[in-house]
Amino acid sequence: MSEITIRKMEIADVDQVMEVERVSFTTPWTTDIFYQEIVDNQYAYYYVIEWNGRIVGYVGTWVVLEDAQVTNIAIMPELRGNKLGEKLFQYMLLQIKLIGATRLSLEVRESNIPAQKLYRKFGLVPGGIRKNYYTDNQEDAIVMWVNIL
């Protein structure tokens, strides 16, 4: 990996983020959702990871008081396995701690073992199941969480 930068997502990033979104999810968010998250949601914090000046991934969180929730995280498929997701997740954790979050939770597909392994590296543990959570195939989600101190 060459030049890697992680920074706060800006409005001008949405088109590149949408490229990541479309190739990563079977039911991708729309451009309008990202605009709304960045402009209107006071609880939303989104970050992008750039490789050689190109956005290749992003992560979103909501932080309400001391509770943080990952809304989504994605890395371009051809760059997965290069620890970009790990670097991005670690950066996001640091940022939400600075904001005041002390707990983090997220949902992950039951079948997404690589993501579950990543989250376990950061101390997240399964806390429950959301039945039929994903609308594209009714797959269950594992709720994972961690106290971040």
N, C-alpha and C positions, 0 to 999 in steps of 0.2 A: 504494500500500500504506500502510496506517495503522500501527497499533501492532504491531510484530513483536518477539517474545521467543523466544530459544532457550535451552533449559535441559535438564538431565538428566531422562530419563524416570523416572516414578514408577509404582508399582502402580496408583494411582488414574487414570492416563492410559490404561490398556490399552483400555478400551471405545472411547475416541475414536481411538486408534491403530488399532484393528480396523476402524473405518469407513474410514480411509485405506487400510488393507491390502486390504479387500474390493473396493474400486473400482479398485485399482491392479494387482492381480495375478490371473492366471487360476487359480493354485493358491495361494491365500493361506495364511499361517500361521494357526494356531489361537490362541485366547486362552491356552491352556495353554502353548504354546511361548513366548509373550511373558512370561508369569509365570515360567516356568523360567529364561529368559534373565536377567530382572531379579533374581530371588531367589537362584537356585542357581549361576549361571555366574560364577565369579570373574573370568573373562577378558572378560566382556561389558560394553560401554559403549554405552548407547542415549541418544539425545537427541531432543527434540521441538522443532518450530517452531510457535509460536502466532501467530495473526493475530487481533487484537481478542479475545484470550482463548480462542479456539477452536484446538485442535490441527489443523493442516492438513498436517503432514508429520512424518517421523521418519527417523532414520538409526541403524543399528546397526553396531557393530564388535566384533571380538574382538582383544585385544592380548595376545600371549604373548611375553614378553621384549621384543625390539626389533621384532618383526613384527606388523603390524596387517592385518586382513582385514575389508573391508566385508561384512557379512552381508546387509544390505538397506537401501534408501533409497527413499522414496516421498513424493510431494507430491500433494495432491488434484488430480484432472485439471483441474478448472475454474480452478485457480490456477497451473497450469504456464505457463512463459513469463514469469513475473514475477520471476525470479532468486531465488526462495525456495530452490530446490534448491542453487543456488550459495552462498547465504549459509549454509545448513545444512552443506554439505560443507566449506566454509571453517572453520566453527566446529568441526566434528568433527576436522579436521586439526590445528587448534591444540590441542585437548584431548588427542589421542593423542600429540602431540609432548611435551606436559607430562608424560604418563605414562611416556614414554621410548621410544616407537616411532620407528624410523628408516627403516622400509620399510612401504609400504602396497600391498596388492593387492586386486583384486576381479574378479568375473566380470560380464560384461555381454552381453546378447543381441546376436547378430550384427546383427539388424535394428534395434536401438535406437540409431539414429544421434544423436538429441538427447543421450542420456546419454553416448555416447562423446565427443561434442564438449565436454560439461561436464567430463568427466574429463581430457581433453587440456588444458583451461584450467589445470588444476592440475598439469600435467607428467606425467600417467600416459601410458604408452606400451604398445602391444600387446606381449605377451610369449609368447603361445601361444594355442592353441585347445583347448577341451574339447569333444570331439565328443558330440553328442546330450545335452548337459548338462541341458537343460530338459525335465522329464518331461511337460509338457502337450502339446508338439508336437515333441519331440526336436531342437529348434533348438540349434545350436552356441553356445557361449559364447566370447567373446574374454576372455582373461586379460590384465588391464592392471595395471601396477605402476609405482611411483615410489620413489626414495630421498627421504625427507623429512629435511631437515637444519635 
